[in-house]
């Protein structure tokens, strides 16, 4: 008699465990992806002529400092030159630091050029809590 009671208990436990497992499969998935979304440049007017920031990215340099890789596009028909400037912040509160770096660029009409701006901010500090603003100003 005890054997029947034991087998009945095991069957009920297995059925309850299977129902619990199925219930977990139908629950909505939690969001996934990076904690910090990818950074992107601010939009440039489609009809704007001259030098524009087409793209930029944060890169870790060999020494562990932050580098800002910028792609500048010339939407004009003739060669244009200007200054690419990046304002970078890293950290928070009393530990927040801000740095502005710049470099000159010259781009043929209808072409693109890559510019790398070097900062003295640690990449790890920036990636934990930082922001970048990139502009290009024609000469």
N, C-alpha and C positions, 0 to 999 in steps of 0.2 A: 504494500500500500504506500509506503514512503517513497518507493521508486516512482510510482505514478505521479505523486505530488511534486517530486523533484523535477521530473521531465516536463510537467505542465508549467512549472515556474521558469525553467530554462526557455521553453517555447515563448512564453509571454515576454521574457526579457529580450530575446532576440527580435521579436516583432516590434517591441517598443524602441529598441536601438535602431532598427531599420527605418522606422517612421521618423525618428529624430534626424537620421542622416539625410533622408529625402527632404525634410523641411529645410535643412541648411542649403541644399542645392537650389532651391527656388527663391532664396532671399536675394535682394539686389546686391550686386558686387560693389565693393567700396572703390572710390576713385583711385586711379593709379597714375603714375607719371612723376616728373621731377617736382621737388618742393618749390623750386624757383623756376618759373616758366622762362623759356628762351628770351633773350633780349632782342629787340628789333629797333631799327632806326625809326624816328618819327617820319610820317608820310611826307613825301615831296609832291607838290602839285604836278600832275601829269604834263601840263603845258609849260612848265617852268623851263627856261633856257639857261645855259651856263653850267657852272659846276654845282653838283648836288652829291650828297652822301647817298650812295646806292646801297651800302651795307656796312656793318661793322661787327666785330666779335671780340670777346675778351679771351686772351691767350696767356698761359703761364710761360714766362721767360726761363731761360736756363738757370738764372740766379734765384728763381722763385718769386720774382716781382711780376706785377701785372703789365701786360702789353695790350694795346688796343690796335687791332688790325682793321683798317678802314679802306673801303673801296669807294673811290671818287669817280663819278661819271661826268663827262662833258657833253651836255645836250646841245651845245652850240655848234656851228659849222667851222669855226676857227679855233686855234689853240688858245687856251685860257690858263691863267695861273691864279693861285690863291693860297690861303692858309687853312689847314685842317686843324681844328682845336677840339680837344676832348676834356671835359670836366668830369673827374672821377671822385666819388666818395666811397669810403670803406669804413666799416665799424658802425657803432651806435653810441648815442649818449655822449658822455665825456671822452670816450675813446674814438669818436668819429673824426676822420681826417678827410680833407678835400685837397685835390691837386688838379691843376690845369696844365696840360701839355699841348704843344703845337709843333707843326712842321709844315714847311712850304711844299706845294705840289704844282706841277704843270702838266696839263693833259691836252692832247691833240683833239680836234673836233670830232665828235662821235665816238670817242675812245674812253677807256677806263684806266685808272692807275691805282695801285695798291700802296698804302702808306702805313707804316708801323710806328706807333707812338709809344715811347717807353716811359713808365712811371716808376716811382720809388715805393709804391704801395705794395705790400705783400699780397700775392694772388690768393692765398688761403683766407686772409682777412676780408678781401673783396668778395670772394665767392660765398662766404658765409653771410655777409650783409653789405651789399654795395650797389652802386648805380653808376651809369655812364650816360653822358649827354655829349653828342658829337655834332659839330657844325663845320661848315666850310664857308669862308668869306673870300670873295674874289678880290684881287688886287686892282 
